[in-house]
């Protein structure tokens, strides 16, 4: 049973075990970390139990029982969880836990609310692909430094001619892989290769019922292609997550879209509130705080027995307000914790790489924190440019949300709206 330890990626400095096969995570306390270190060094459970009994004057049998309980947990980890447990770590890791790589800004859809098309003035169809050698270099570094998850996005990632090469390489390196695609180009041969080479999760966009979805993505038959992609992925045994970008034009169809997701047989549905480009965003896509609160409450009040897990990612404040309003009602916190994923930890334990090689806290950010083509490594940018931003984020969250019982869960909401982030981001922008 002790061999199960070797199937995990170990970030022991942070007390994390992560399975690249299932995505399961286990948090270790100090005693468990010491035991795992000894197992990795080649000691047997009996040898470890003897050492513990001598050092702490306890029965060897009791120590051995504790070790076997730990090994039982490692061999049979808790079920799939959508909330990464490393989000609750009190300190910043030496290297990020997750990385999102935007392979290209090119896309065969034309979603009016897409941050990439807005960022590039609508010219994303002619944007370059990320350099393939740079991706391979990143994957090698990430494996060496203990990255847990890598997600490929875009634009449309399946348009990158080397995507399958990246997947094969990441699989060799033991990385847990996620692909965020619109699903329109998926074929059985793609899905079979992905499953064979370590892709464990596919995220697909579904923005409403057929007419609404197709009007928002501005492509005919987009809805039917998503439905076909869901079926292909599920038949191959891949986890499927459907994500709806919540904008003014589809906000009244949330319940309908959830019902469709349930009929498609997926286990998880995410509602991603549109992120304004800035305080001067005049696109008309953003929904009001009042409307968003109504939707959150509607989802949160669903029967607990409902098989479909519905979540709101991207760091929503638990008070659901633009200006922080401390919450004291524990019942309100409990209800919202069912559906709000908590703080996104952008810049605190994960980062994004654009197709130009630029490091950002997340794909929505317009501020760069250095370019990998110049810096040579994620680790150098992480330590030199990201950590100062992260320190400011933590300090600002404590300042604005002190006294709120939900402060540790949401950390003040989206970090892109934080003035401390903007100040540091501006000083390090390329």
N, C-alpha and C positions, 0 to 999 in steps of 0.2 A: 504493500500500500504506500510505502514511503516513496516509491518511484513516481507517484502522482505529482510530487513537488516539481519534478523536472519537466513536466508538461506545461508549467506556468512560466510566464515572464515575471521576473522578480524585480520589483523596485523597493528593495528592503530599506533603503535610507528613508523612504516615505511609508514603509509598512504596507505595501500593496503587492498582492499576487493577482495576476491577470491571465486568463486563459485565452490564447489567440484562436482557439477552436470554437469556443462557445460565447466568448465575451463576458464570462462570469468573473466577478471580482471578489476578493476576500481581503478584508482589513485585518492586519495583525497588530497585536499589542507587543510590548517590549519582550515579554517572555517568549511569545510565539516567533518573533523575529529571530531571537537567539537560537531557538530550536531549528528553524528553517536554515539558518546559516550553517549550523552543524551538520544537518542532513546534506546540504549542498557540498560540504567539505568532505563527505564520504563516511561520516559516522553513522552507526546504526542506532535505532531507537533505544536499544538496551544500553549502549555505551553512553548515550546522551542522558538517559534516566539515571545511570550510575553517577555521572558527573553532577547532576542536579541534586541527587540525594546527599552527596558528600558536601557540596557547597552550602546547601540550605538546611541540612539536617532533617530531611524528610524521608519517608519510606520510598525505597526505589520503586515498589509496586504502585504507589500513588503517582509518582512522577511518570511512570510508564503508561498508566491509565490516561493521564492528561495528554501525553504525546499521542496516544492512539486516538483520543477524541479529536485532537487537532488534525491528524491525518485523515480521519473519517470525514471531517468537514472539507478538507482539501480535495479528497477523492469524490465527494458528493456535495459540491458547492450549492449555495442557495439558488433558486430559480432565476431565470432571466430578469434583469432589472434594467429599466430605461434610465435610471438616475445613477450616474457614475459616482461611486462612493468617494473618489478622490476629491470631489468638489468640497467636501467638508474638512479637508486638511488645513490646519492652522497656519502653515508656512508655505512658502513658494518652493516648488521642486527645483532641482538642479537642471532639469531638462523637461520640456513639456510632455504631457501624457498623450496628447492627441495633436494631429496636424491635418489641416484641410488644404489640399492642393488644387488650385483652379487651373485645369489643364489648358483651357482656351476660353476666349470670350465669344467664339463662334457658336451659333446655335441655329437650329432649324425651326425653332419657334420664335415668336415675336411678342412675348409677354410685355404688356405696356408698363407693368410695375417692376420689371426686372432691374435690380441695382446695377448689373453690368451694362445693360443697354443705356441706362440713364447716365452712368459714369462716363461712357465713351461717346455720348452724344448720338446714340443710335447707330454708330458705325461698327458695331461689334462683329458683324459678319465678315469683315475684312481683317480682324485682329489676328495677331500671330498666335501660334501654339507655344506652349512653354517648351523650353529646350529639353530634349530627351535626356541628354547627358546630365543636365542639372537635376532632373528628377531621380535618375539612378544614383547620383551622388547623395541626394537627400535621403533616399531610402536606406542606403548603406549606413549613413550617419545615424539615422533614426534607430535602426536595429542595434547598432553598437551602443547607443546611449540609453536604450530601454524604452523607446516610444511604445505605447500600447495600441493606438488605433490610428489608421490613416484613412482619410476620406477623399475621394476624387470627385471634383465638381467642375463647374464651368460658369458660363456657357453650358454646352452639352458635351460631357466628357467622352462620349462614345465617338465623337468626331475626331479625336486625336488619333492619328494613325499608329501610335505606339502604345496605346492604352493596354493592350493585352501583354506587351512586353513588361510594362510596369507591374501589372498584376502578377505575372510569373516570377519576377524578381522579388517582389514583396513577399510572396508565398515562400520562396526559398529562405527568406530572412525571418520568417515566422511572425509576420505582422497581421493583425486583424484588419480586414479591409472592408470599406463601405463605398458604394458607388451611388452618387446622387444624380439621377438622370430623369429626363422627361419620359423615357420609356418608348418613344416613338420608333426607335431603330433596333429594338431588341429582337433577336432571333434565337431559336433553340441552340444554335452553335455557339453564340455568345454566352448564353446562360450556362451551358454545359462546361465551357472552358472556365468561366468565372468560378463555378462551384468546385471544379477540380483544383483550381489554383488559389484557394483560400479566401475568396470573397464570401463573407458571411451575412452581409446585409445589403439590401438595395432600397434606396429611398426614391420614391416616385411622386411626382406632383399631380395632385387632383384638386382643382380649384372650385369645383361645384358640379351640379348636374350637367348633363351633356351640353345643352345650349349655352349655359353660363360659362362652363369650362372652355369650350371652343371659342367663344367670343373674347375671353380674357387672353388666351394664348394666341389668338388670331391665326389659327390653323384649322382647316377642315379635318374632321375625324380624329382630332387629338384625344377626345374622350375615349373613343373606342380603342385607340392604340394603348392608352394607359391601362384599360381593363384587360386587354390581351397580355400586356407585360406583367401585370399582377399574376395572372394565371400561369404564365411561363415560369416565373420566379418561384411561385409556391409549389409547382409541380417538381421543380428541381431541388426543393428543400431549403431554399434561401429565405431568410427572414425578410419580410416586406414591411416597410413603413411608408404610409401615405402622408403627404404633407400638403396642407392647404394654406396658401398665402391669403391672409384675411385683409381684404380691401373693401372700400365703400360699396363696390358694385356686386360683391358676393356675400356681404355680411348677413343678409336675410336668408341665405341658403345653407347656413352651417348645419342645422339639424338634418336637412336633406342629404348633405354630403357625408355626414357621419353615418347615416343609414346606408348609403351606397357602399361606404368602406366596410361596414359590417357584412353586407351582402356579398362583397368580394372575398370575404374570408380572411382579411388581414387582422393581425392582433393589435396593431398600434396605428393610431391616427393622430397627427400633430397639426395644430392650428397656429400658424406663424403670423403674428400681427405684422403688417407692413411697417418697415422701419423707415421713417422720413430721412431723406438725405441730409437735411440740416433743419435748423429752426425756420428757414425761409422756404422750405419745400412747398411748392404751389401745384403739385401734380394732381391733387384732388383724390389721391388713393387712400390717405389715412382716414381711419374711422375715429369717432369721438371716444373719449374716456368713458362716457356714460354707456355708449353702445357696447364697448368692449367689456365693461363690467357685467352688463346683462348677459352677454354670451358666456363669460366665465362662470357666472352663477348658474346659468342654464346647464352647462356641461357638468359643473361640480355637483349638481343636484340629481344627476342621473342615478339609477339604481346601482348599488355597489356590485350586484351580481352580473351586470352587463359585461359580456365577454370582450368587447372592444375597449382597449385602453386609449383614452383621449387625453392629450397633453398640450400645454402651451409652452413652447421653448422660448429661447431668446430673452431671458432675464427680465421678466415682468416684475414690477414692484408689487408686493403683496397688497399694498394699499390701493393699487390700481389707479394711481393718481400721478400726474406730471410732477407736481410738487409733493415731496414726502409728507405723509400724514401718519404719524405713529399709531400702530394698532395695539390694542390691549385685550381684545376679545380672542381668547384661545380657541373658541369654537369656530370663529371666522378663519383663523389660521389653519385649523385642522381641515376645514372644507376646501380651502384653496390649495393646501398642500397635496390634495389628491390629483390636481390637474396642472398646477404651475410647477415647471421643472426647476424653479429656483434660479439662482444666479448662474450665468453662462460661463463664468470664469475666463472669459476672453482675456488673454494676456497674463492670466494667473496660472493656468495649467494647460492652455492650448493656444495655438496661433494659426494663421492662414498665410499661404504663399500664393501670390497672384501669378498669372501666366507670364508676367514680365520678370518674375523672380523676386518681387518685392514682398517683404514680410509686413503683414498687418496683424492687428489684434484679432480681427475677424473679417470675413469677406465684405461686410457692409461698410467697413471703415474706408475713408478716403485719404487717410494719412499713413504714409509709409514709415517704417522703423528700420530701414536699411535694406539693401539688396544683396541676395545671396551670391550673385555673380561677382560682387565686389568683396563681400565679407568672407566668403569661402565656407562658412559653416553656420548652421542654425544656432549652435551652442554659443558662438561668439555674439551673435545678434541678441540672443535670449538674455545673456548675462549683461551685456553692455547697454542695450537699448530698451529691452522689454521690461526688465526688472525695475528700473526707475519709474516707468509708467505704472507698473503694477503696485508699487509702494504708494504712489499717489492715489491710485484708485481705492486701495484699502483705507487709507487715511481719510479720504473724502467721504467714503461710505459711512465711516464711523461718525464723522462730523455731522452729516446731514440726517442720518437715520438713528442716532443715538436715542435710546429709550423705547424703541419699537421692538416688540417681542419677536418680530419676523426678520429683524435686520440680518441675522446670520444666514437666513434662507435666500433672501433676494439681493443682499449686498447693495441696496440702493438702486436696483434696476439696471437698465442697459448702460454699460460703461461708455458708450459712444456719446452719451449726452452729458458726460461729466467734464466740467471745466478743467479739472486737474489733468485729465487725459489729453485734452486739446492743447494745453500749455506745453506739456512734455512732448506730445506728438509733433507739434509744430517745430520744436527745436531740433528734432532728429529726422525730419522729413528729407528725403533725397531731392 
